[in-house]
């Protein structure tokens, strides 16, 4: 990453992007290994493990709107600190509890923490960034990608000792982050809301421009989850190696870390924010063309069936898809975050972020189910291209929706900007 973009951030923004690195290190240090721990160490069945993980997702996604609303009414800073503190408690429970009720409680608290933290930190950054929102969120994504890369590596090293050690180290990391936020993160004045909670929700739902934007951008989240579902499965299928899954993540993460800021700057110089979003979503969809064309021609491989050169060759299509997919993500996300308060409202930014993530999570679940079902149904048949075609259509539909809004002038500032609350420093908290 070009450090000049990081240096241009405000002190509060620098704290939050570094904090996101720590958040992702702590989270991904533990979560990728939780299923194996519950299954192999604690002896729980796959259905129970899936239920616990599902409860975590539901408790986070189902509470996004409440978390965003709380950020608007109680302030972003308290929600950021509370969300991080809940992670301390949740990961502490993972370190000491092995009973099913205890694991459910830890999973629910983990999800609730994310629901409080995520809309709040993005709303805070939106206010801090001013006219450089896309650039700020690009740097934010770089640090998030870096944490996603470091977390599993650290977790894998600690797992050689004990899973509970991972939980303790993650708990300590979140505790340090919570203290840092409480001491250093500046206070922001909370603008009094003129509506009740239900009134603000009605305002969001009545905003047709925002609803259209959310529907188009929900394609981003529907496709984003394929980085954890279809692409790893395809890499393992064609290579016969479980290590190929790690290569998919490594390629995506390295492109995100090394290319995100450069990609955002390149797009800023050439395209509007709306056009960037449309092109990014289209790129994400088109990225599945290589595996759609080659997947049906490549059979399932057994471990050790191919030498290293042949293994590398059969993995080229899925790695090309991963690279194009990640570039599309890097184009889309920062500009989507820039546009969201414009099609929504800066005064109710947290509520709009929360609703945006809530709707997108529902769409993502549906797209994930569709892709998984098609992968199961088609398998090695002549229709093996159909999951990838479905994902291509999702990306093209999202890109077309964003392009149509851009063409109609719906992705620009169409009304006088609402005042952004000033930051007031009050020393340490």
Helices and strands as residue ranges (DSSP letters): H 3-7, H 11-36, I 37-41, H 46-61, H 64-74, H 76-96, H 100-129, H 133-159, H 163-184, H 197-206, H 208-224, G 225-227, H 230-239, H 243-270, H 273-286, H 289-294, G 295-297, H 308-343, H 349-378, H 386-407
